[in-house]
Amino acid sequence: MNPSKINISELPSVELEMRAQLPKTPCIYFAINSWVEVQYIGQSINPRKRWLRHHRYKKLSKMEGSRIAWLKVSCRDLLPEVEKALIDWFKPPLAETYCHYE
């Protein structure tokens, strides 16, 4: 996967408040602001469940127009590797280096 080929604005997304509509399949998720700037990147095998109690929700909800976009990853074993590559590429300000498997 080449991170430079990913256009965040073309990925499926939902408003932060509509996070219950996120998919239940393995993916990398991107928390973005109204200017489509990546603020946070994470991974989950069930992003819908993950975002119902995400530790970044409160901070992101204060940002106008926050959305969650996602990129499906067919092999869940690749999630950590893909997440790391995307964090290295986008350098989101709220990034952390640990992984979540939910």
N, CA, C and O atoms as a printed pandas DataFrame, in Angstrom:
     atom_number atom_name residue_name chain_id  residue_number  x_coord  y_coord  z_coord
0              1         N          MET        A               1    0.837   -1.178    0.000
1              2        CA          MET        A               1    0.000    0.000    0.000
2              3         C          MET        A               1    0.884    1.243    0.000
3              4         O          MET        A               1    1.840    1.348    0.768
4              5         N          ASN        A               2    0.548    2.157   -0.858
5              6        CA          ASN        A               2    1.296    3.403   -0.963
6              7         C          ASN        A               2    0.469    4.526   -0.347
7              8         O          ASN        A               2   -0.532    4.935   -0.936
8              9         N          PRO        A               3    0.860    5.042    0.830
9             10        CA          PRO        A               3    0.079    6.088    1.495
10            11         C          PRO        A               3   -0.120    7.347    0.646
11            12         O          PRO        A               3   -1.128    8.038    0.792
12            13         N          SER        A               4    0.822    7.642   -0.226
13            14        CA          SER        A               4    0.691    8.854   -1.043
14            15         C          SER        A               4   -0.468    8.756   -2.031
15            16         O          SER        A               4   -0.918    9.772   -2.561
16            17         N          LYS        A               5   -0.951    7.545   -2.282
17            18        CA          LYS        A               5   -2.060    7.341   -3.225
18            19         C          LYS        A               5   -3.435    7.440   -2.547
19            20         O          LYS        A               5   -4.460    7.388   -3.227
20            21         N          ILE        A               6   -3.464    7.582   -1.229
21            22        CA          ILE        A               6   -4.731    7.641   -0.513
22            23         C          ILE        A               6   -5.244    9.072   -0.480
23            24         O          ILE        A               6   -4.572    9.979    0.009
24            25         N          ASN        A               7   -6.444    9.254   -1.008
25            26        CA          ASN        A               7   -7.101   10.550   -0.968
26            27         C          ASN        A               7   -8.181   10.464    0.117
27            28         O          ASN        A               7   -9.229    9.851   -0.084
28            29         N          ILE        A               8   -7.913   11.075    1.248
29            30        CA          ILE        A               8   -8.818   10.976    2.395
30            31         C          ILE        A               8  -10.228   11.439    2.051
31            32         O          ILE        A               8  -11.204   10.855    2.521
32            33         N          SER        A               9  -10.341   12.476    1.241
33            34        CA          SER        A               9  -11.668   13.007    0.915
34            35         C          SER        A               9  -12.501   12.042    0.063
35            36         O          SER        A               9  -13.713   12.218   -0.057
36            37         N          GLU        A              10  -11.868   11.030   -0.525
37            38        CA          GLU        A              10  -12.589   10.045   -1.338
38            39         C          GLU        A              10  -12.977    8.788   -0.554
39            40         O          GLU        A              10  -13.700    7.935   -1.068
40            41         N          LEU        A              11  -12.502    8.676    0.676
41            42        CA          LEU        A              11  -12.844    7.512    1.502
42            43         C          LEU        A              11  -14.260    7.662    2.049
43            44         O          LEU        A              11  -14.739    8.781    2.236
44            45         N          PRO        A              12  -14.934    6.537    2.307
45            46        CA          PRO        A              12  -16.239    6.644    2.965
46            47         C          PRO        A              12  -16.037    7.262    4.348
47            48         O          PRO        A              12  -15.011    7.039    4.990
48            49         N          SER        A              13  -17.012    8.032    4.797
49            50        CA          SER        A              13  -16.892    8.673    6.105
50            51         C          SER        A              13  -18.271    8.991    6.675
51            52         O          SER        A              13  -19.273    9.009    5.959
52            53         N          VAL        A              14  -18.294    9.238    7.970
53            54        CA          VAL        A              14  -19.496    9.677    8.665
54            55         C          VAL        A              14  -19.114   10.810    9.610
55            56         O          VAL        A              14  -17.967   10.919   10.042
56            57         N          GLU        A              15  -20.093   11.647    9.920
57            58        CA          GLU        A              15  -19.868   12.672   10.931
58            59         C          GLU        A              15  -19.568   11.983   12.251
59            60         O          GLU        A              15  -20.059   10.886   12.517
60            61         N          LEU        A              16  -18.766   12.628   13.064
61            62        CA          LEU        A              16  -18.368   12.047   14.343
62            63         C          LEU        A              16  -19.585   11.622   15.172
63            64         O          LEU        A              16  -19.574   10.562   15.799
64            65         N          GLU        A              17  -20.615   12.438   15.171
65            66        CA          GLU        A              17  -21.818   12.133   15.950
66            67         C          GLU        A              17  -22.562   10.906   15.411
67            68         O          GLU        A              17  -23.369   10.308   16.123
68            69         N          MET        A              18  -22.296   10.535   14.173
69            70        CA          MET        A              18  -22.956    9.390   13.541
70            71         C          MET        A              18  -22.062    8.148   13.584
71            72         O          MET        A              18  -22.213    7.250   12.756
72            73         N          ARG        A              19  -21.155    8.093   14.521
73            74        CA          ARG        A              19  -20.157    7.012   14.600
74            75         C          ARG        A              19  -20.781    5.625   14.734
75            76         O          ARG        A              19  -20.122    4.627   14.442
76            77         N          ALA        A              20  -22.026    5.545   15.165
77            78        CA          ALA        A              20  -22.704    4.249   15.252
78            79         C          ALA        A              20  -22.960    3.654   13.866
79            80         O          ALA        A              20  -23.363    2.496   13.760
80            81         N          GLN        A              21  -22.736    4.421   12.815
81            82        CA          GLN        A              21  -22.910    3.933   11.447
82            83         C          GLN        A              21  -21.597    3.431   10.831
83            84         O          GLN        A              21  -21.567    3.038    9.665
84            85         N          LEU        A              22  -20.536    3.446   11.603
85            86        CA          LEU        A              22  -19.268    2.925   11.102
86            87         C          LEU        A              22  -19.391    1.432   10.806
87            88         O          LEU        A              22  -20.250    0.757   11.373
88            89         N          PRO        A              23  -18.545    0.917    9.926
89            90        CA          PRO        A              23  -18.603   -0.521    9.623
90            91         C          PRO        A              23  -18.109   -1.362   10.798
91            92         O          PRO        A              23  -17.498   -0.856   11.739
92            93         N          LYS        A              24  -18.390   -2.646   10.714
93            94        CA          LYS        A              24  -17.949   -3.605   11.739
94            95         C          LYS        A              24  -16.843   -4.496   11.184
95            96         O          LYS        A              24  -16.643   -5.607   11.675
96            97         N          THR        A              25  -16.135   -4.035   10.187
97            98        CA          THR        A              25  -15.093   -4.830    9.541
98            99         C          THR        A              25  -13.722   -4.214    9.793
99           100         O          THR        A              25  -13.627   -3.013   10.046
100          101         N          PRO        A              26  -12.660   -5.012    9.728
101          102        CA          PRO        A              26  -11.323   -4.486    9.981
102          103         C          PRO        A              26  -10.994   -3.305    9.064
103          104         O          PRO        A              26  -11.202   -3.351    7.851
104          105         N          CYS        A              27  -10.479   -2.260    9.683
105          106        CA          CYS        A              27  -10.107   -1.088    8.887
106          107         C          CYS        A              27   -9.153   -0.189    9.658
107          108         O          CYS        A              27   -8.943   -0.328   10.863
108          109         N          ILE        A              28   -8.603    0.718    8.915
109          110        CA          ILE        A              28   -7.867    1.843    9.467
110          111         C          ILE        A              28   -8.850    3.002    9.440
111          112         O          ILE        A              28   -9.525    3.221    8.434
112          113         N          TYR        A              29   -8.937    3.742   10.532
113          114        CA          TYR        A              29   -9.845    4.885   10.544
114          115         C          TYR        A              29   -9.048    6.179   10.702
115          116         O          TYR        A              29   -7.977    6.210   11.309
116          117         N          PHE        A              30   -9.604    7.229   10.140
117          118        CA          PHE        A              30   -8.989    8.548   10.130
118          119         C          PHE        A              30   -9.985    9.532   10.744
119          120         O          PHE        A              30  -11.092    9.686   10.229
120          121         N          ALA        A              31   -9.613   10.188   11.819
121          122        CA          ALA        A              31  -10.432   11.272   12.345
122          123         C          ALA        A              31   -9.942   12.532   11.628
123          124         O          ALA        A              31   -8.762   12.877   11.683
124          125         N          ILE        A              32  -10.865   13.201   10.961
125          126        CA          ILE        A              32  -10.498   14.366   10.157
126          127         C          ILE        A              32  -11.336   15.569   10.579
127          128         O          ILE        A              32  -12.437   15.424   11.110
128          129         N          ASN        A              33  -10.794   16.753   10.334
129          130        CA          ASN        A              33  -11.546   17.964   10.658
130          131         C          ASN        A              33  -12.272   18.463    9.408
131          132         O          ASN        A              33  -12.256   17.801    8.370
132          133         N          SER        A              34  -12.899   19.612    9.511
133          134        CA          SER        A              34  -13.707   20.129    8.399
134          135         C          SER        A              34  -12.871   20.492    7.175
135          136         O          SER        A              34  -13.419   20.636    6.082
136          137         N          TRP        A              35  -11.567   20.643    7.334
137          138        CA          TRP        A              35  -10.667   20.923    6.203
138          139         C          TRP        A              35  -10.046   19.641    5.657
139          140         O          TRP        A              35   -9.117   19.693    4.851
140          141         N          VAL        A              36  -10.554   18.501    6.091
141          142        CA          VAL        A              36  -10.086   17.168    5.707
142          143         C          VAL        A              36   -8.605   16.995    6.056
143          144         O          VAL        A              36   -7.845   16.375    5.313
144          145         N          GLU        A              37   -8.222   17.547    7.184
145          146        CA          GLU        A              37   -6.878   17.341    7.720
146          147         C          GLU        A              37   -6.953   16.190    8.714
147          148         O          GLU        A              37   -7.804   16.185    9.604
148          149         N          VAL        A              38   -6.080   15.235    8.564
149          150        CA          VAL        A              38   -6.073   14.062    9.436
150          151         C          VAL        A              38   -5.576   14.474   10.817
151          152         O          VAL        A              38   -4.475   15.006   10.963
152          153         N          GLN        A              39   -6.402   14.219   11.821
153          154        CA          GLN        A              39   -6.062   14.544   13.202
154          155         C          GLN        A              39   -5.616   13.311   13.985
155          156         O          GLN        A              39   -4.831   13.409   14.929
156          157         N          TYR        A              40   -6.130   12.151   13.579
157          158        CA          TYR        A              40   -5.843   10.925   14.314
158          159         C          TYR        A              40   -6.015    9.745   13.367
159          160         O          TYR        A              40   -6.884    9.764   12.496
160          161         N          ILE        A              41   -5.199    8.733   13.537
161          162        CA          ILE        A              41   -5.302    7.498   12.761
162          163         C          ILE        A              41   -5.262    6.339   13.743
163          164         O          ILE        A              41   -4.457    6.325   14.674
164          165         N          GLY        A              42   -6.122    5.385   13.529
165          166        CA          GLY        A              42   -6.143    4.200   14.378
166          167         C          GLY        A              42   -6.581    2.991   13.573
167          168         O          GLY        A              42   -6.835    3.080   12.372
168          169         N          GLN        A              43   -6.662    1.878   14.248
169          170        CA          GLN        A              43   -7.062    0.629   13.608
170          171         C          GLN        A              43   -8.039   -0.092   14.515
171          172         O          GLN        A              43   -8.026    0.091   15.732
172          173         N          SER        A              44   -8.867   -0.897   13.926
173          174        CA          SER        A              44   -9.788   -1.708   14.714
174          175         C          SER        A              44  -10.362   -2.816   13.850
175          176         O          SER        A              44  -10.537   -2.650   12.643
176          177         N          ILE        A              45  -10.653   -3.950   14.477
177          178        CA          ILE        A              45  -11.358   -5.001   13.749
178          179         C          ILE        A              45  -12.861   -4.725   13.763
179          180         O          ILE        A              45  -13.610   -5.339   13.003
180          181         N          ASN        A              46  -13.311   -3.794   14.634
181          182        CA          ASN        A              46  -14.700   -3.369   14.687
182          183         C          ASN        A              46  -14.734   -1.881   15.053
183          184         O          ASN        A              46  -14.920   -1.539   16.221
184          185         N          PRO        A              47  -14.560   -1.003   14.077
185          186        CA          PRO        A              47  -14.508    0.435   14.377
186          187         C          PRO        A              47  -15.804    0.984   14.975
187          188         O          PRO        A              47  -15.767    1.939   15.751
188          189         N          ARG        A              48  -16.935    0.399   14.625
189          190        CA          ARG        A              48  -18.196    0.874   15.222
190          191         C          ARG        A              48  -18.140    0.728   16.735
191          192         O          ARG        A              48  -18.436    1.672   17.467
192          193         N          LYS        A              49  -17.764   -0.446   17.198
193          194        CA          LYS        A              49  -17.652   -0.692   18.642
194          195         C          LYS        A              49  -16.565    0.181   19.258
195          196         O          LYS        A              49  -16.745    0.751   20.334
196          197         N          ARG        A              50  -15.457    0.275   18.576
197          198        CA          ARG        A              50  -14.329    1.067   19.084
198          199         C          ARG        A              50  -14.715    2.522   19.315
199          200         O          ARG        A              50  -14.351    3.104   20.336
200          201         N          TRP        A              51  -15.444    3.110   18.382
201          202        CA          TRP        A              51  -15.768    4.536   18.471
202          203         C          TRP        A              51  -16.932    4.833   19.409
203          204         O          TRP        A              51  -17.175    6.003   19.707
204          205         N          LEU        A              52  -17.646    3.852   19.877
205          206        CA          LEU        A              52  -18.703    4.135   20.841
206          207         C          LEU        A              52  -18.134    4.600   22.173
207          208         O          LEU        A              52  -18.831    5.227   22.970
208          209         N          ARG        A              53  -16.842    4.284   22.412
209          210        CA          ARG        A              53  -16.198    4.728   23.658
210          211         C          ARG        A              53  -14.738    5.154   23.421
211          212         O          ARG        A              53  -13.882    4.941   24.279
212          213         N          HIS        A              54  -14.470    5.734   22.295
213          214        CA          HIS        A              54  -13.092    6.089   21.934
214          215         C          HIS        A              54  -12.542    7.200   22.831
215          216         O          HIS        A              54  -13.244    8.163   23.137
216          217         N          HIS        A              55  -11.308    7.060   23.239
217          218        CA          HIS        A              55  -10.675    8.033   24.130
218          219         C          HIS        A              55  -10.445    9.392   23.469
219          220         O          HIS        A              55  -10.209   10.370   24.178
220          221         N          ARG        A              56  -10.503    9.490   22.150
221          222        CA          ARG        A              56  -10.322   10.768   21.465
222          223         C          ARG        A              56  -11.640   11.453   21.096
223          224         O          ARG        A              56  -11.630   12.549   20.536
224          225         N          TYR        A              57  -12.757   10.822   21.403
225          226        CA          TYR        A              57  -14.050   11.380   21.011
226          227         C          TYR        A              57  -14.266   12.787   21.573
227          228         O          TYR        A              57  -14.659   13.694   20.838
228          229         N          LYS        A              58  -14.016   12.970   22.853
229          230        CA          LYS        A              58  -14.277   14.265   23.496
230          231         C          LYS        A              58  -13.476   15.384   22.828
231          232         O          LYS        A              58  -14.025   16.441   22.515
232          233         N          LYS        A              59  -12.209   15.156   22.615
233          234        CA          LYS        A              59  -11.358   16.178   21.988
234          235         C          LYS        A              59  -11.801   16.443   20.550
235          236         O          LYS        A              59  -11.893   17.596   20.131
236          237         N          LEU        A              60  -12.072   15.389   19.804
237          238        CA          LEU        A              60  -12.471   15.562   18.404
238          239         C          LEU        A              60  -13.847   16.200   18.273
239          240         O          LEU        A              60  -14.106   16.910   17.301
240          241         N          SER        A              61  -14.733   15.959   19.235
241          242        CA          SER        A              61  -16.077   16.537   19.156
242          243         C          SER        A              61  -16.044   18.055   19.314
243          244         O          SER        A              61  -17.008   18.733   18.957
244          245         N          LYS        A              62  -14.962   18.588   19.836
245          246        CA          LYS        A              62  -14.809   20.040   19.972
246          247         C          LYS        A              62  -14.332   20.696   18.673
247          248         O          LYS        A              62  -14.374   21.919   18.540
248          249         N          MET        A              63  -13.887   19.896   17.734
249          250        CA          MET        A              63  -13.424   20.400   16.440
250          251         C          MET        A              63  -14.607   20.458   15.480
251          252         O          MET        A              63  -15.317   19.470   15.297
252          253         N          GLU        A              64  -14.806   21.584   14.889
253          254        CA          GLU        A              64  -15.930   21.760   13.974
254          255         C          GLU        A              64  -15.828   20.829   12.767
255          256         O          GLU        A              64  -14.774   20.715   12.141
256          257         N          GLY        A              65  -16.923   20.179   12.459
257          258        CA          GLY        A              65  -17.000   19.340   11.260
258          259         C          GLY        A              65  -16.219   18.048   11.306
259          260         O          GLY        A              65  -15.874   17.505   10.257
260          261         N          SER        A              66  -15.928   17.537   12.493
261          262        CA          SER        A              66  -15.153   16.291   12.600
262          263         C          SER        A              66  -15.891   15.120   11.977
263          264         O          SER        A              66  -17.106   14.977   12.114
264          265         N          ARG        A              67  -15.127   14.293   11.295
265          266        CA          ARG        A              67  -15.654   13.101   10.633
266          267         C          ARG        A              67  -14.709   11.941   10.895
267          268         O          ARG        A              67  -13.563   12.130   11.304
268          269         N          ILE        A              68  -15.207   10.750   10.655
269          270        CA          ILE        A              68  -14.372    9.555   10.706
270          271         C          ILE        A              68  -14.450    8.905    9.326
271          272         O          ILE        A              68  -15.522    8.510    8.866
272          273         N          ALA        A              69  -13.316    8.806    8.693
273          274        CA          ALA        A              69  -13.225    8.123    7.399
274          275         C          ALA        A              69  -12.549    6.785    7.648
275          276         O          ALA        A              69  -11.875    6.606    8.663
276          277         N          TRP        A              70  -12.725    5.848    6.730
277          278        CA          TRP        A              70  -12.104    4.542    6.937
278          279         C          TRP        A              70  -11.625    3.931    5.638
279          280         O          TRP        A              70  -12.109    4.224    4.545
280          281         N          LEU        A              71  -10.646    3.065    5.823
281          282        CA          LEU        A              71  -10.041    2.313    4.732
282          283         C          LEU        A              71  -10.084    0.843    5.147
283          284         O          LEU        A              71   -9.405    0.444    6.093
284          285         N          LYS        A              72  -10.875    0.041    4.445
285          286        CA          LYS        A              72  -10.979   -1.379    4.791
286          287         C          LYS        A              72   -9.656   -2.085    4.522
287          288         O          LYS        A              72   -8.967   -1.806    3.540
288          289         N          VAL        A              73   -9.324   -3.000    5.413
289          290        CA          VAL        A              73   -8.121   -3.818    5.285
290          291         C          VAL        A              73   -8.591   -5.263    5.315
291          292         O          VAL        A              73   -9.136   -5.728    6.316
292          293         N          SER        A              74   -8.378   -5.966    4.218
293          294        CA          SER        A              74   -8.935   -7.314    4.093
294          295         C          SER        A              74   -8.316   -8.320    5.053
295          296         O          SER        A              74   -8.982   -9.272    5.459
296          297         N          CYS        A              75   -7.078   -8.128    5.415
297          298        CA          CYS        A              75   -6.401   -9.060    6.328
298          299         C          CYS        A              75   -6.104   -8.335    7.640
299          300         O          CYS        A              75   -5.273   -7.428    7.685
300          301         N          ARG        A              76   -6.787   -8.744    8.698
301          302        CA          ARG        A              76   -6.621   -8.045    9.971
302          303         C          ARG        A              76   -5.199   -8.118   10.511
303          304         O          ARG        A              76   -4.801   -7.265   11.305
304          305         N          ASP        A              77   -4.428   -9.116   10.101
305          306        CA          ASP        A              77   -3.033   -9.205   10.535
306          307         C          ASP        A              77   -2.185   -8.054    9.997
307          308         O          ASP        A              77   -1.121   -7.752   10.537
308          309         N          LEU        A              78   -2.663   -7.418    8.934
309          310        CA          LEU        A              78   -1.929   -6.294    8.345
310          311         C          LEU        A              78   -2.248   -4.948    8.995
311          312         O          LEU        A              78   -1.578   -3.953    8.718
312          313         N          LEU        A              79   -3.251   -4.913    9.843
313          314        CA          LEU        A              79   -3.668   -3.641   10.451
314          315         C          LEU        A              79   -2.520   -2.862   11.100
315          316         O          LEU        A              79   -2.364   -1.677   10.805
316          317         N          PRO        A              80   -1.712   -3.474   11.966
317          318        CA          PRO        A              80   -0.645   -2.709   12.605
318          319         C          PRO        A              80    0.356   -2.114   11.610
319          320         O          PRO        A              80    0.785   -0.969   11.753
320          321         N          GLU        A              81    0.713   -2.898   10.616
321          322        CA          GLU        A              81    1.679   -2.440    9.616
322          323         C          GLU        A              81    1.115   -1.282    8.788
323          324         O          GLU        A              81    1.801   -0.290    8.544
324          325         N          VAL        A              82   -0.126   -1.421    8.365
325          326        CA          VAL        A              82   -0.762   -0.369    7.566
326          327         C          VAL        A              82   -0.946    0.888    8.417
327          328         O          VAL        A              82   -0.679    1.998    7.956
328          329         N          GLU        A              83   -1.401    0.713    9.650
329          330        CA          GLU        A              83   -1.577    1.861   10.545
330          331         C          GLU        A              83   -0.264    2.618   10.725
331          332         O          GLU        A              83   -0.235    3.845   10.621
332          333         N          LYS        A              84    0.806    1.904   10.991
333          334        CA          LYS        A              84    2.105    2.554   11.195
334          335         C          LYS        A              84    2.533    3.330    9.952
335          336         O          LYS        A              84    2.988    4.469   10.057
336          337         N          ALA        A              85    2.390    2.721    8.781
337          338        CA          ALA        A              85    2.772    3.400    7.541
338          339         C          ALA        A              85    1.959    4.673    7.339
339          340         O          ALA        A              85    2.495    5.692    6.903
340          341         N          LEU        A              86    0.668    4.618    7.653
341          342        CA          LEU        A              86   -0.181    5.793    7.466
342          343         C          LEU        A              86    0.116    6.882    8.494
343          344         O          LEU        A              86    0.095    8.067    8.163
344          345         N          ILE        A              87    0.388    6.494    9.725
345          346        CA          ILE        A              87    0.775    7.483   10.736
346          347         C          ILE        A              87    2.094    8.145   10.339
347          348         O          ILE        A              87    2.240    9.362   10.452
348          349         N          ASP        A              88    3.042    7.352    9.878
349          350        CA          ASP        A              88    4.330    7.910    9.434
350          351         C          ASP        A              88    4.145    8.887    8.275
351          352         O          ASP        A              88    4.846    9.895    8.192
352          353         N          TRP        A              89    3.200    8.589    7.382
353          354        CA          TRP        A              89    2.977    9.434    6.206
354          355         C          TRP        A              89    2.209   10.716    6.558
355          356         O          TRP        A              89    2.630   11.816    6.201
356          357         N          PHE        A              90    1.078   10.561    7.260
357          358        CA          PHE        A              90    0.209   11.705    7.540
358          359         C          PHE        A              90    0.631   12.512    8.762
359          360         O          PHE        A              90    0.309   13.696    8.859
360          361         N          LYS        A              91    1.342   11.893    9.691
361          362        CA          LYS        A              91    1.798   12.543   10.915
362          363         C          LYS        A              91    0.668   13.309   11.628
363          364         O          LYS        A              91    0.779   14.516   11.845
364          365         N          PRO        A              92   -0.413   12.609   11.990
365          366        CA          PRO        A              92   -1.536   13.285   12.644
366          367         C          PRO        A              92   -1.146   13.815   14.027
367          368         O          PRO        A              92   -0.409   13.152   14.756
368          369         N          PRO        A              93   -1.633   14.999   14.390
369          370        CA          PRO        A              93   -1.237   15.599   15.666
370          371         C          PRO        A              93   -1.688   14.828   16.903
371          372         O          PRO        A              93   -1.077   14.974   17.961
372          373         N          LEU        A              94   -2.726   14.020   16.803
373          374        CA          LEU        A              94   -3.216   13.272   17.956
374          375         C          LEU        A              94   -2.785   11.805   17.917
375          376         O          LEU        A              94   -3.377   10.968   18.599
376          377         N          ALA        A              95   -1.778   11.496   17.139
377          378        CA          ALA        A              95   -1.333   10.101   16.956
378          379         C          ALA        A              95   -0.727    9.541   18.231
379          380         O          ALA        A              95   -0.120   10.246   19.036
380          381         N          GLU        A              96   -0.921    8.250   18.372
381          382        CA          GLU        A              96   -0.283    7.490   19.436
382          383         C          GLU        A              96    0.286    6.241   18.797
383          384         O          GLU        A              96   -0.115    5.866   17.696
384          385         N          THR        A              97    1.191    5.613   19.460
385          386        CA          THR        A              97    1.877    4.493   18.833
386          387         C          THR        A              97    1.437    3.127   19.345
387          388         O          THR        A              97    2.099    2.128   19.063
388          389         N          TYR        A              98    0.345    3.060   20.085
389          390        CA          TYR        A              98   -0.110    1.746   20.522
390          391         C          TYR        A              98   -1.309    1.312   19.703
391          392         O          TYR        A              98   -1.939    2.130   19.034
392          393         N          CYS        A              99   -1.626    0.022   19.755
393          394        CA          CYS        A              99   -2.643   -0.572   18.902
394          395         C          CYS        A              99   -3.862   -1.002   19.715
395          396         O          CYS        A              99   -3.765   -1.330   20.897
396          397         N          HIS        A             100   -5.012   -0.987   19.041
397          398        CA          HIS        A             100   -6.262   -1.442   19.644
398          399         C          HIS        A             100   -6.843   -2.539   18.778
399          400         O          HIS        A             100   -6.888   -2.411   17.555
400          401         N          TYR        A             101   -7.284   -3.603   19.397
401          402        CA          TYR        A             101   -7.940   -4.694   18.666
402          403         C          TYR        A             101   -9.322   -4.915   19.238
403          404         O          TYR        A             101   -9.483   -5.682   20.188
404          405         N          GLU        A             102  -10.318   -4.260   18.683
405          406        CA          GLU        A             102  -11.692   -4.454   19.143
406          407         C          GLU        A             102  -12.576   -4.705   17.956
407          408         O          GLU        A             102  -13.782   -4.896   18.113
